[in-house]
Amino acid sequence: MKNHKVIVYSTTTCPYCVYTKNYLKEKGVSFEDKNVGIDRRAGEEMVKKSGQMGVPVIDIDGEIIVGFQPEVFEELLNK
Protein backbone atom coordinates (compact mmCIF):
# COMPACT_ATOMS: atom_id res chain seq x y z
CA MET A 1 0.00 0.00 0.00
CA LYS A 2 1.25 3.45 -0.85
CA ASN A 3 1.36 6.21 1.69
CA HIS A 4 -2.00 7.80 2.29
CA LYS A 5 -3.07 10.79 4.33
CA VAL A 6 -5.53 9.30 6.81
CA ILE A 7 -7.33 11.12 9.62
CA VAL A 8 -9.67 9.35 12.03
CA TYR A 9 -12.10 11.57 13.92
CA SER A 10 -13.07 9.66 17.03
CA THR A 11 -13.99 9.68 20.70
CA THR A 12 -12.61 7.53 23.49
CA THR A 13 -15.97 5.82 24.18
CA CYS A 14 -16.88 4.88 20.59
CA PRO A 15 -16.45 1.14 19.87
CA TYR A 16 -16.56 1.67 16.08
CA CYS A 17 -13.73 4.18 16.43
CA VAL A 18 -11.67 1.48 18.14
CA TYR A 19 -12.55 -1.02 15.38
CA THR A 20 -11.50 1.52 12.75
CA LYS A 21 -8.16 2.33 14.39
CA ASN A 22 -7.39 -1.36 15.02
CA TYR A 23 -8.22 -2.18 11.39
CA LEU A 24 -5.86 0.53 10.12
CA LYS A 25 -3.09 -0.57 12.51
CA GLU A 26 -3.46 -4.20 11.37
CA LYS A 27 -3.11 -3.05 7.76
CA GLY A 28 0.01 -1.03 8.64
CA VAL A 29 -1.66 2.27 7.72
CA SER A 30 -0.39 5.37 9.51
CA PHE A 31 -3.12 7.75 10.58
CA GLU A 32 -3.72 10.84 12.65
CA ASP A 33 -6.28 10.34 15.42
CA LYS A 34 -8.29 13.44 16.27
CA ASN A 35 -10.37 12.99 19.41
CA VAL A 36 -13.40 15.23 18.88
CA GLY A 37 -14.53 14.61 22.45
CA ILE A 38 -11.66 16.69 23.80
CA ASP A 39 -10.64 18.80 20.79
CA ARG A 40 -13.38 21.24 19.81
CA ARG A 41 -11.53 22.41 16.70
CA ALA A 42 -11.22 18.82 15.48
CA GLY A 43 -14.96 18.42 16.01
CA GLU A 44 -15.68 21.54 13.98
CA GLU A 45 -13.32 20.32 11.25
CA MET A 46 -15.05 16.94 11.17
CA VAL A 47 -18.52 18.48 10.84
CA LYS A 48 -17.31 20.85 8.12
CA LYS A 49 -15.82 17.95 6.13
CA SER A 50 -18.62 15.42 6.64
CA GLY A 51 -21.76 17.21 7.73
CA GLN A 52 -21.92 14.57 10.49
CA MET A 53 -21.88 14.82 14.26
CA GLY A 54 -21.40 11.07 14.81
CA VAL A 55 -18.08 9.23 14.87
CA PRO A 56 -16.05 7.71 13.46
CA VAL A 57 -15.45 9.89 10.44
CA ILE A 58 -12.46 8.84 8.37
CA ASP A 59 -10.67 11.03 5.84
CA ILE A 60 -8.56 9.01 3.39
CA ASP A 61 -6.80 11.30 0.93
CA GLY A 62 -9.74 13.72 1.06
CA GLU A 63 -12.43 11.03 0.67
CA ILE A 64 -14.81 11.09 3.65
CA ILE A 65 -16.19 7.84 5.07
CA VAL A 66 -18.71 7.84 7.91
CA GLY A 67 -18.69 4.80 10.15
CA PHE A 68 -16.67 1.60 10.24
CA GLN A 69 -16.68 0.42 6.62
CA PRO A 70 -13.64 -1.81 6.07
CA GLU A 71 -14.59 -2.64 2.46
CA VAL A 72 -14.57 1.08 1.60
CA PHE A 73 -11.30 1.62 3.49
CA GLU A 74 -9.73 -1.25 1.55
CA GLU A 75 -10.88 0.17 -1.79
CA LEU A 76 -9.50 3.64 -1.05
CA LEU A 77 -6.24 2.37 0.44
CA ASN A 78 -5.56 0.23 -2.63
CA LYS A 79 -5.86 3.16 -5.06
N, CA, C and O atoms as a GROMACS GRO file, in nm:
protein
  316
    1MET      N    1   0.083  -0.119   0.000
    1MET     CA    2   0.000   0.000   0.000
    1MET      C    3   0.087   0.124   0.000
    1MET      O    4   0.185   0.133   0.074
    2LYS      N    5   0.050   0.219  -0.083
    2LYS     CA    6   0.125   0.345  -0.085
    2LYS      C    7   0.090   0.427   0.037
    2LYS      O    8  -0.003   0.395   0.111
    3ASN      N    9   0.165   0.533   0.057
    3ASN     CA   10   0.136   0.621   0.169
    3ASN      C   11   0.010   0.700   0.141
    3ASN      O   12  -0.009   0.754   0.032
    4HIS      N   13  -0.075   0.706   0.239
    4HIS     CA   14  -0.200   0.780   0.229
    4HIS      C   15  -0.207   0.877   0.345
    4HIS      O   16  -0.150   0.854   0.451
    5LYS      N   17  -0.279   0.986   0.322
    5LYS     CA   18  -0.307   1.079   0.433
    5LYS      C   19  -0.440   1.035   0.492
    5LYS      O   20  -0.544   1.047   0.429
    6VAL      N   21  -0.434   0.984   0.615
    6VAL     CA   22  -0.553   0.930   0.681
    6VAL      C   23  -0.572   1.001   0.815
    6VAL      O   24  -0.481   1.010   0.897
    7ILE      N   25  -0.694   1.050   0.834
    7ILE     CA   26  -0.732   1.112   0.962
    7ILE      C   27  -0.856   1.037   1.012
    7ILE      O   28  -0.952   1.016   0.938
    8VAL      N   29  -0.852   0.998   1.139
    8VAL     CA   30  -0.967   0.935   1.203
    8VAL      C   31  -1.019   1.031   1.309
    8VAL      O   32  -0.947   1.066   1.403
    9TYR      N   33  -1.142   1.074   1.292
    9TYR     CA   34  -1.210   1.157   1.392
    9TYR      C   35  -1.285   1.061   1.482
    9TYR      O   36  -1.368   0.983   1.436
   10SER      N   37  -1.255   1.067   1.612
   10SER     CA   38  -1.307   0.966   1.703
   10SER      C   39  -1.335   1.023   1.841
   10SER      O   40  -1.308   1.140   1.868
   11THR      N   41  -1.389   0.939   1.927
   11THR     CA   42  -1.399   0.968   2.070
   11THR      C   43  -1.347   0.846   2.145
   11THR      O   44  -1.333   0.738   2.087
   12THR      N   45  -1.318   0.863   2.271
   12THR     CA   46  -1.261   0.753   2.349
   12THR      C   47  -1.365   0.646   2.381
   12THR      O   48  -1.328   0.532   2.408
   13THR      N   49  -1.494   0.678   2.379
   13THR     CA   50  -1.597   0.582   2.418
   13THR      C   51  -1.666   0.514   2.300
   13THR      O   52  -1.759   0.436   2.321
   14CYS      N   53  -1.622   0.540   2.179
   14CYS     CA   54  -1.688   0.488   2.059
   14CYS      C   55  -1.626   0.354   2.016
   14CYS      O   56  -1.510   0.351   1.976
   15PRO      N   57  -1.703   0.244   2.025
   15PRO     CA   58  -1.645   0.114   1.987
   15PRO      C   59  -1.609   0.106   1.838
   15PRO      O   60  -1.511   0.041   1.802
   16TYR      N   61  -1.687   0.171   1.752
   16TYR     CA   62  -1.656   0.167   1.608
   16TYR      C   63  -1.531   0.246   1.575
   16TYR      O   64  -1.463   0.219   1.475
   17CYS      N   65  -1.500   0.345   1.659
   17CYS     CA   66  -1.373   0.418   1.643
   17CYS      C   67  -1.257   0.324   1.673
   17CYS      O   68  -1.156   0.324   1.602
   18VAL      N   69  -1.270   0.245   1.777
   18VAL     CA   70  -1.167   0.148   1.814
   18VAL      C   71  -1.151   0.045   1.702
   18VAL      O   72  -1.038   0.012   1.665
   19TYR      N   73  -1.262  -0.005   1.649
   19TYR     CA   74  -1.255  -0.102   1.538
   19TYR      C   75  -1.180  -0.041   1.419
   19TYR      O   76  -1.096  -0.106   1.358
   20THR      N   77  -1.213   0.084   1.389
   20THR     CA   78  -1.150   0.152   1.275
   20THR      C   79  -1.000   0.165   1.296
   20THR      O   80  -0.922   0.132   1.207
   21LYS      N   81  -0.959   0.213   1.412
   21LYS     CA   82  -0.816   0.233   1.439
   21LYS      C   83  -0.742   0.099   1.442
   21LYS      O   84  -0.630   0.090   1.392
   22ASN      N   85  -0.803  -0.004   1.500
   22ASN     CA   86  -0.739  -0.136   1.502
   22ASN      C   87  -0.725  -0.191   1.361
   22ASN      O   88  -0.622  -0.250   1.327
   23TYR      N   89  -0.827  -0.173   1.278
   23TYR     CA   90  -0.822  -0.218   1.139
   23TYR      C   91  -0.704  -0.151   1.066
   23TYR      O   92  -0.626  -0.218   0.999
   24LEU      N   93  -0.694  -0.020   1.080
   24LEU     CA   94  -0.586   0.053   1.012
   24LEU      C   95  -0.448   0.008   1.063
   24LEU      O   96  -0.355  -0.008   0.984
   25LYS      N   97  -0.437  -0.011   1.195
   25LYS     CA   98  -0.309  -0.057   1.251
   25LYS      C   99  -0.272  -0.195   1.196
   25LYS      O  100  -0.157  -0.220   1.161
   26GLU      N  101  -0.371  -0.285   1.190
   26GLU     CA  102  -0.346  -0.420   1.138
   26GLU      C  103  -0.300  -0.417   0.992
   26GLU      O  104  -0.222  -0.502   0.950
   27LYS      N  105  -0.349  -0.319   0.917
   27LYS     CA  106  -0.311  -0.305   0.776
   27LYS      C  107  -0.180  -0.227   0.759
   27LYS      O  108  -0.130  -0.213   0.648
   28GLY      N  109  -0.125  -0.178   0.870
   28GLY     CA  110   0.000  -0.103   0.864
   28GLY      C  111  -0.016   0.038   0.810
   28GLY      O  112   0.079   0.096   0.757
   29VAL      N  113  -0.136   0.092   0.824
   29VAL     CA  114  -0.166   0.226   0.772
   29VAL      C  115  -0.144   0.329   0.883
   29VAL      O  116  -0.202   0.319   0.991
   30SER      N  117  -0.059   0.427   0.856
   30SER     CA  118  -0.038   0.537   0.951
   30SER      C  119  -0.158   0.630   0.942
   30SER      O  120  -0.211   0.656   0.834
   31PHE      N  121  -0.199   0.682   1.057
   31PHE     CA  122  -0.312   0.775   1.058
   31PHE      C  123  -0.298   0.872   1.174
   31PHE      O  124  -0.230   0.846   1.273
   32GLU      N  125  -0.364   0.985   1.158
   32GLU     CA  126  -0.372   1.084   1.265
   32GLU      C  127  -0.507   1.064   1.333
   32GLU      O  128  -0.611   1.059   1.267
   33ASP      N  129  -0.505   1.052   1.464
   33ASP     CA  130  -0.628   1.034   1.542
   33ASP      C  131  -0.664   1.167   1.604
   33ASP      O  132  -0.588   1.223   1.683
   34LYS      N  133  -0.781   1.219   1.569
   34LYS     CA  134  -0.830   1.344   1.626
   34LYS      C  135  -0.950   1.312   1.715
   34LYS      O  136  -1.057   1.274   1.666
   35ASN      N  137  -0.932   1.329   1.844
   35ASN     CA  138  -1.037   1.299   1.941
   35ASN      C  139  -1.129   1.420   1.952
   35ASN      O  140  -1.095   1.520   2.016
   36VAL      N  141  -1.246   1.410   1.890
   36VAL     CA  142  -1.340   1.523   1.888
   36VAL      C  143  -1.409   1.543   2.022
   36VAL      O  144  -1.474   1.646   2.044
   37GLY      N  145  -1.396   1.446   2.112
   37GLY     CA  146  -1.453   1.461   2.245
   37GLY      C  147  -1.376   1.558   2.331
   37GLY      O  148  -1.431   1.616   2.425
   38ILE      N  149  -1.249   1.577   2.300
   38ILE     CA  150  -1.166   1.669   2.380
   38ILE      C  151  -1.108   1.784   2.297
   38ILE      O  152  -1.054   1.879   2.354
   39ASP      N  153  -1.120   1.777   2.168
   39ASP     CA  154  -1.064   1.880   2.079
   39ASP      C  155  -1.178   1.943   1.998
   39ASP      O  156  -1.221   1.889   1.897
   40ARG      N  157  -1.224   2.057   2.045
   40ARG     CA  158  -1.338   2.124   1.981
   40ARG      C  159  -1.309   2.159   1.836
   40ARG      O  160  -1.396   2.145   1.750
   41ARG      N  161  -1.188   2.205   1.808
   41ARG     CA  162  -1.153   2.241   1.670
   41ARG      C  163  -1.159   2.119   1.578
   41ARG      O  164  -1.205   2.129   1.464
   42ALA      N  165  -1.114   2.005   1.627
   42ALA     CA  166  -1.122   1.882   1.548
   42ALA      C  167  -1.268   1.847   1.521
   42ALA      O  168  -1.302   1.801   1.412
   43GLY      N  169  -1.354   1.867   1.619
   43GLY     CA  170  -1.496   1.842   1.601
   43GLY      C  171  -1.556   1.932   1.495
   43GLY      O  172  -1.635   1.888   1.412
   44GLU      N  173  -1.519   2.059   1.498
   44GLU     CA  174  -1.568   2.154   1.398
   44GLU      C  175  -1.518   2.115   1.258
   44GLU      O  176  -1.591   2.122   1.160
   45GLU      N  177  -1.392   2.075   1.252
   45GLU     CA  178  -1.332   2.032   1.125
   45GLU      C  179  -1.405   1.910   1.070
   45GLU      O  180  -1.434   1.902   0.950
   46MET      N  181  -1.435   1.816   1.158
   46MET     CA  182  -1.505   1.694   1.117
   46MET      C  183  -1.643   1.726   1.060
   46MET      O  184  -1.681   1.674   0.956
   47VAL      N  185  -1.718   1.812   1.129
   47VAL     CA  186  -1.852   1.848   1.084
   47VAL      C  187  -1.845   1.923   0.951
   47VAL      O  188  -1.928   1.901   0.862
   48LYS      N  189  -1.747   2.010   0.937
   48LYS     CA  190  -1.731   2.085   0.812
   48LYS      C  191  -1.703   1.990   0.695
   48LYS      O  192  -1.757   2.007   0.586
   49LYS      N  193  -1.618   1.890   0.718
   49LYS     CA  194  -1.582   1.795   0.613
   49LYS      C  195  -1.696   1.698   0.580
   49LYS      O  196  -1.717   1.665   0.464
   50SER      N  197  -1.768   1.653   0.683
   50SER     CA  198  -1.862   1.542   0.664
   50SER      C  199  -2.009   1.578   0.677
   50SER      O  200  -2.095   1.506   0.627
   51GLY      N  201  -2.037   1.689   0.743
   51GLY     CA  202  -2.176   1.721   0.773
   51GLY      C  203  -2.234   1.632   0.882
   51GLY      O  204  -2.355   1.635   0.906
   52GLN      N  205  -2.150   1.554   0.948
   52GLN     CA  206  -2.192   1.457   1.048
   52GLN      C  207  -2.145   1.496   1.188
   52GLN      O  208  -2.038   1.556   1.205
   53MET      N  209  -2.227   1.462   1.287
   53MET     CA  210  -2.188   1.482   1.426
   53MET      C  211  -2.139   1.351   1.488
   53MET      O  212  -2.070   1.352   1.590
   54GLY      N  213  -2.176   1.238   1.427
   54GLY     CA  214  -2.140   1.107   1.481
   54GLY      C  215  -2.001   1.064   1.438
   54GLY      O  216  -1.950   1.110   1.336
   55VAL      N  217  -1.941   0.977   1.516
   55VAL     CA  218  -1.808   0.923   1.487
   55VAL      C  219  -1.819   0.772   1.468
   55VAL      O  220  -1.917   0.713   1.513
   56PRO      N  221  -1.724   0.711   1.404
   56PRO     CA  222  -1.605   0.771   1.346
   56PRO      C  223  -1.632   0.833   1.208
   56PRO      O  224  -1.721   0.790   1.134
   57VAL      N  225  -1.553   0.933   1.179
   57VAL     CA  226  -1.545   0.989   1.044
   57VAL      C  227  -1.400   0.970   1.002
   57VAL      O  228  -1.308   1.007   1.075
   58ILE      N  229  -1.381   0.914   0.885
   58ILE     CA  230  -1.246   0.884   0.837
   58ILE      C  231  -1.222   0.960   0.708
   58ILE      O  232  -1.304   0.958   0.616
   59ASP      N  233  -1.109   1.028   0.703
   59ASP     CA  234  -1.067   1.103   0.584
   59ASP      C  235  -0.947   1.029   0.526
   59ASP      O  236  -0.840   1.027   0.587
   60ILE      N  237  -0.966   0.969   0.408
   60ILE     CA  238  -0.856   0.901   0.339
   60ILE      C  239  -0.829   0.978   0.211
   60ILE      O  240  -0.906   0.971   0.115
   61ASP      N  241  -0.719   1.051   0.210
   61ASP     CA  242  -0.680   1.130   0.093
   61ASP      C  243  -0.792   1.222   0.046
   61ASP      O  244  -0.811   1.240  -0.074
   62GLY      N  245  -0.868   1.279   0.141
   62GLY     CA  246  -0.974   1.372   0.106
   62GLY      C  247  -1.110   1.308   0.082
   62GLY      O  248  -1.209   1.378   0.067
   63GLU      N  249  -1.115   1.175   0.079
   63GLU     CA  250  -1.243   1.103   0.067
   63GLU      C  251  -1.296   1.080   0.208
   63GLU      O  252  -1.225   1.029   0.295
   64ILE      N  253  -1.422   1.118   0.231
   64ILE     CA  254  -1.481   1.109   0.365
   64ILE      C  255  -1.568   0.984   0.375
   64ILE      O  256  -1.656   0.961   0.293
   65ILE      N  257  -1.542   0.905   0.479
   65ILE     CA  258  -1.619   0.784   0.507
   65ILE      C  259  -1.677   0.801   0.647
   65ILE      O  260  -1.606   0.837   0.741
   66VAL      N  261  -1.806   0.775   0.660
   66VAL     CA  262  -1.871   0.784   0.791
   66VAL      C  263  -1.899   0.642   0.839
   66VAL      O  264  -1.966   0.564   0.772
   67GLY      N  265  -1.846   0.611   0.956
   67GLY     CA  266  -1.869   0.480   1.015
   67GLY      C  267  -1.759   0.381   0.978
   67GLY      O  268  -1.674   0.407   0.893
   68PHE      N  269  -1.764   0.267   1.046
   68PHE     CA  270  -1.667   0.160   1.024
   68PHE      C  271  -1.708   0.082   0.900
   68PHE      O  272  -1.802   0.002   0.904
   69GLN      N  273  -1.637   0.105   0.790
   69GLN     CA  274  -1.668   0.042   0.662
   69GLN      C  275  -1.539  -0.015   0.601
   69GLN      O  276  -1.483   0.045   0.509
   70PRO      N  277  -1.492  -0.129   0.651
   70PRO     CA  278  -1.364  -0.181   0.607
   70PRO      C  279  -1.354  -0.204   0.456
   70PRO      O  280  -1.246  -0.188   0.399
   71GLU      N  281  -1.465  -0.241   0.390
   71GLU     CA  282  -1.459  -0.264   0.246
   71GLU      C  283  -1.430  -0.133   0.171
   71GLU      O  284  -1.361  -0.133   0.069
   72VAL      N  285  -1.483  -0.023   0.221
   72VAL     CA  286  -1.457   0.108   0.160
   72VAL      C  287  -1.314   0.151   0.191
   72VAL      O  288  -1.245   0.203   0.104
   73PHE      N  289  -1.269   0.129   0.314
   73PHE     CA  290  -1.130   0.162   0.349
   73PHE      C  291  -1.036   0.089   0.255
   73PHE      O  292  -0.943   0.148   0.200
   74GLU      N  293  -1.059  -0.040   0.238
   74GLU     CA  294  -0.973  -0.125   0.155
   74GLU      C  295  -0.966  -0.070   0.012
   74GLU      O  296  -0.858  -0.060  -0.046
   75GLU      N  297  -1.082  -0.036  -0.042
   75GLU     CA  298  -1.088   0.017  -0.179
   75GLU      C  299  -1.005   0.144  -0.192
   75GLU      O  300  -0.927   0.158  -0.286
   76LEU      N  301  -1.021   0.236  -0.099
   76LEU     CA  302  -0.950   0.364  -0.105
   76LEU      C  303  -0.800   0.347  -0.079
   76LEU      O  304  -0.718   0.416  -0.140
   77LEU      N  305  -0.766   0.258   0.010
   77LEU     CA  306  -0.624   0.237   0.044
   77LEU      C  307  -0.550   0.163  -0.066
   77LEU      O  308  -0.427   0.169  -0.072
   78ASN      N  309  -0.621   0.094  -0.153
   78ASN     CA  310  -0.556   0.023  -0.263
   78ASN      C  311  -0.548   0.105  -0.391
   78ASN      O  312  -0.501   0.055  -0.493
   79LYS      N  313  -0.593   0.229  -0.388
   79LYS     CA  314  -0.586   0.316  -0.506
   79LYS      C  315  -0.444   0.358  -0.529
   79LYS      O  316  -0.416   0.432  -0.623
   0.00000   0.00000   0.00000
